[in-house]
Amino acid sequence: MGLAMTAALLLCLGGYAVLCAVKPFAACRRCTGTGTVQRFGKPRTCPRCRGRLLRLRAGRRAHNAWRRTHRAGTR
């Protein structure tokens, strides 16, 4: 049972890692990729993505931070 759960967890994490490598950006969750939100009845620029429509995935953000730390430590 534990081995199967571990294998399933590793499969999910591996799939997410591949997804982050292939497609590092996803649609913004607040504006659903439109770049605008309704504020007081008027369309405004989305404050989360600043109108760029995309956000960096959490896994890719972690990978970039790890690479930055590794590169700074090996200079």
C-alpha positions in Angstrom: 0.0 0.0 0.0 2.8 2.4 1.0 4.8 1.5 -2.1 1.9 2.2 -4.4 1.2 5.5 -2.8 4.8 6.5 -3.1 4.9 5.5 -6.7 1.7 7.5 -7.4 3.1 10.5 -5.7 6.4 10.3 -7.7 4.4 9.9 -10.9 2.4 13.0 -10.1 5.5 15.1 -9.2 7.3 13.9 -12.3 4.4 14.8 -14.5 4.2 18.3 -12.9 8.0 18.7 -13.4 7.7 17.9 -17.1 4.7 20.3 -17.4 6.8 23.1 -15.8 9.6 22.4 -18.2 7.5 22.3 -21.3 5.0 25.0 -20.4 6.3 27.2 -17.7 3.5 29.8 -17.9 -0.2 29.3 -17.2 -3.2 31.6 -17.5 -3.7 34.0 -14.6 -6.1 32.7 -12.1 -7.7 36.0 -11.2 -8.5 37.3 -14.7 -8.6 33.8 -16.3 -6.1 35.0 -19.0 -8.0 38.0 -20.2 -5.8 40.7 -18.6 -8.8 42.7 -17.2 -11.1 42.4 -14.2 -14.3 44.2 -13.3 -13.8 46.8 -10.6 -16.8 49.0 -9.6 -18.4 48.2 -13.0 -15.4 49.2 -15.1 -12.9 47.0 -16.7 -9.4 47.5 -15.1 -6.0 45.9 -15.7 -5.6 42.8 -13.7 -3.4 43.6 -10.6 -2.0 40.0 -10.3 -0.6 39.6 -13.8 -0.6 43.4 -14.7 -2.3 42.7 -18.0 0.3 40.2 -19.2 -2.3 37.4 -19.2 0.1 34.8 -17.9 1.7 33.8 -14.6 4.8 31.7 -13.8 3.9 28.3 -12.4 5.0 27.6 -8.8 7.2 24.7 -9.8 9.0 26.7 -12.4 9.5 29.6 -9.8 11.0 27.1 -7.4 13.3 25.7 -10.2 14.4 29.2 -11.1 15.2 30.0 -7.5 17.2 26.8 -7.1 19.2 27.5 -10.3 19.9 31.0 -9.2 21.2 29.8 -5.8 23.3 27.1 -7.4 24.8 29.5 -9.9 25.6 32.0 -7.2 27.3 29.4 -5.0 29.5 27.9 -7.8 31.0 31.1 -9.1 
